[in-house]
């Protein structure tokens, strides 16, 4: 059995999170205009906390990409 996970694409202009099952199907998604360049570092933590509350089963299987890895993130 494959585990589900959270995939995050956090660009400078948008936040996109996907809950993906072990077969690669998107189970749910969140897309907002909370890009890294538009929020503070404290807001980054708050957004992740809200995401974990929404999808607690996948909180230890989260992969982040995009501008979150920059000096802004």
Secondary structure, DSSP 8 states (H G I E B T S, - for coil): ----EEEEEE-SS-EEEEEE-TTS-EEEEEEES--GGGS-HHHHHHHHHHHHHHSGGGTTSEEEEEGGGSS--
